[in-house]
Amino acid sequence: MSDVERTDLNRLRDIIRSAQQQGDQYPVDPKARITVGSEGEIYTGVVPTGRPLSKVQHGTFAARVRGREVEDLQWAAKHMPRNTQFIEHRDARGWCYSFLSQMGRPYTMFAYFDGTSYQVKLVEPRLEGLVGAHAGHLYANGRLCLSQAGGSGQPTLEEAYSKSVLWATGMDVVLAGYPFPFSTNNEFEYGL
């Protein structure tokens, strides 16, 4: 079979690694190039004519990951919900995750490092403005109040994630018409 009909994965690997080692993102030699067709076909060497083709940039697949992020990515992969995704956007870098609270309500949260601590924002359900910051430990911008410390975050991703799960069950109690159960700041509301 010709290259046009079938591509050898080992050959693809060798072409890409060779280009990366040489620092050649767009090789001139057709034998050292990879091209992709409009339906996802991958070609090496001679390519079919008369079809729309796209050249492949042969540079290294890489993410800018710092030491803390490497540890966080590893921890998140093992300890956060299977649906957790690391989001890297110019406006946000962090982990989006969904889970069911102990009361069965679905929650989607976004945990991120703000330069000082880990913050968590509530994505769904939209509850901002339904309960006050004191009553629900939820700021008007959707950020959870996870501590008394300035900034209201947690020192690690693990602590931010776990406290956000606990917060969700506390919010379920608030939505049922009762005071937030997990804070001494709300004890007077129970008449304790």
Solvent accessible surface area in square Angstrom, and as a share of the most:
residue,aa,sasa,rsa
1,M,184,0.82
2,S,59,0.38
3,D,41,0.21
4,V,45,0.26
5,E,122,0.55
6,R,171,0.63
7,T,27,0.16
8,D,80,0.41
9,L,140,0.70
10,N,83,0.43
11,R,77,0.28
12,L,22,0.11
13,R,107,0.39
14,D,76,0.39
15,I,18,0.09
16,I,32,0.16
17,R,137,0.50
18,S,47,0.30
19,A,5,0.04
20,Q,50,0.22
21,Q,155,0.69
22,Q,136,0.60
23,G,63,0.60
24,D,53,0.27
25,Q,85,0.38
26,Y,110,0.42
27,P,8,0.05
28,V,131,0.75
29,D,74,0.38
30,P,68,0.43
31,K,148,0.63
32,A,37,0.29
33,R,84,0.31
34,I,8,0.04
35,T,18,0.10
36,V,42,0.24
37,G,9,0.09
38,S,78,0.50
39,E,150,0.67
40,G,54,0.52
41,E,62,0.28
42,I,75,0.38
43,Y,6,0.02
44,T,1,0.01
45,G,10,0.10
46,V,118,0.68
47,V,47,0.27
48,P,20,0.12
49,T,128,0.74
50,G,89,0.86
51,R,130,0.47
52,P,95,0.60
53,L,62,0.31
54,S,66,0.43
55,K,148,0.63
56,V,38,0.22
57,Q,83,0.37
58,H,2,0.01
59,G,12,0.12
60,T,94,0.55
61,F,188,0.78
62,A,93,0.72
63,A,71,0.55
64,R,169,0.62
65,V,55,0.32
66,R,126,0.46
67,G,54,0.52
68,R,83,0.30
69,E,8,0.04
70,V,61,0.35
71,E,118,0.53
72,D,15,0.08
73,L,57,0.29
74,Q,111,0.49
75,W,50,0.18
76,A,7,0.05
77,A,89,0.69
78,K,162,0.69
79,H,99,0.44
80,M,15,0.07
81,P,27,0.17
82,R,246,0.90
83,N,80,0.41
84,T,31,0.18
85,Q,115,0.51
86,F,63,0.26
87,I,59,0.30
88,E,84,0.38
89,H,95,0.43
90,R,215,0.79
91,D,108,0.56
92,A,37,0.29
93,R,63,0.23
94,G,0,0.00
95,W,7,0.02
96,C,36,0.22
97,Y,2,0.01
98,S,38,0.25
99,F,29,0.12
100,L,117,0.58
101,S,6,0.04
102,Q,151,0.67
103,M,122,0.55
104,G,45,0.43
105,R,90,0.33
106,P,90,0.57
107,Y,1,0.00
108,T,26,0.15
109,M,0,0.00
110,F,26,0.11
111,A,0,0.00
112,Y,43,0.16
113,F,62,0.26
114,D,72,0.37
115,G,57,0.55
116,T,117,0.68
117,S,16,0.10
118,Y,6,0.02
119,Q,3,0.02
120,V,0,0.00
121,K,67,0.28
122,L,6,0.03
123,V,50,0.28
124,E,83,0.37
125,P,34,0.21
126,R,161,0.59
127,L,11,0.06
128,E,50,0.22
129,G,71,0.69
130,L,122,0.61
131,V,28,0.16
132,G,46,0.44
133,A,48,0.37
134,H,90,0.40
135,A,38,0.29
136,G,0,0.00
137,H,17,0.07
138,L,4,0.02
139,Y,65,0.25
140,A,93,0.72
141,N,88,0.45
142,G,1,0.01
143,R,49,0.18
144,L,0,0.00
145,C,32,0.19
146,L,5,0.02
147,S,31,0.20
148,Q,173,0.77
149,A,67,0.52
150,G,80,0.77
151,G,43,0.41
152,S,8,0.05
153,G,8,0.07
154,Q,21,0.09
155,P,93,0.59
156,T,59,0.34
157,L,3,0.02
158,E,91,0.41
159,E,68,0.30
160,A,0,0.00
161,Y,36,0.14
162,S,60,0.38
163,K,80,0.34
164,S,0,0.00
165,V,40,0.23
166,L,82,0.41
167,W,6,0.02
168,A,0,0.00
169,T,17,0.10
170,G,0,0.00
171,M,0,0.00
172,D,5,0.03
173,V,25,0.15
174,V,18,0.10
175,L,59,0.29
176,A,69,0.54
177,G,66,0.64
178,Y,133,0.51
179,P,30,0.19
180,F,13,0.05
181,P,50,0.31
182,F,92,0.38
183,S,27,0.18
184,T,107,0.62
185,N,71,0.36
186,N,0,0.00
187,E,76,0.34
188,F,143,0.60
189,E,63,0.28
190,Y,92,0.35
191,G,67,0.65
192,L,162,0.81
